[in-house]
């Protein structure tokens, strides 16, 4: 899964830019600003990362089942976990 980090703790602001972020292609370790919010491609994360993070009480887990997208929110960051191309094809 690839991980896109969005550095804000404002859910409304995150919701406003979510679709833009998901639709953009970003290179690994690329960082950009979207409507004043820093967004970076944090690279690939292993499957167990989601399992480990979802057990923590301070982490909120949201899912878009139709697109197989998982969003983790903790502290002042949202992490968008997207299926890797290898996983999406198989």
Secondary structure, DSSP 8 states (H G I E B T S, - for coil): -EEEEE--S-HHHHHHHHHHHHHS---TT-EEEETTEEEEEEEE--HHHHHHHHTSTT-EEEEETTTTEEEEEETTEEEEEE--HHHHH-
